[in-house]
Amino acid sequence: MPSTELLIAFFATTAILAYIPGPAMLYAAAQTMARGRWSGLMAALGIHLGGYVHVLAAATGLPCCSTPCRRFT
């Protein structure tokens, strides 16, 4: 079990990083400011649907297709 000080530092760092907006949030905000509310909503929808595609690909084993074949090495 990690020490209490290490756990406190870990949770504090995790909390700080959880509140920093990522590139997807910055993209949606930039689209909203540059082109208006509708474009911002469409950017957020695209990001959301892209997440579903990513989860579906991972669930069906698609990442295995992109790894090199071990049979020929």
Helices and strands as residue ranges (DSSP letters): H 4-18, H 23-35, H 37-59, H 62-66, G 70-72
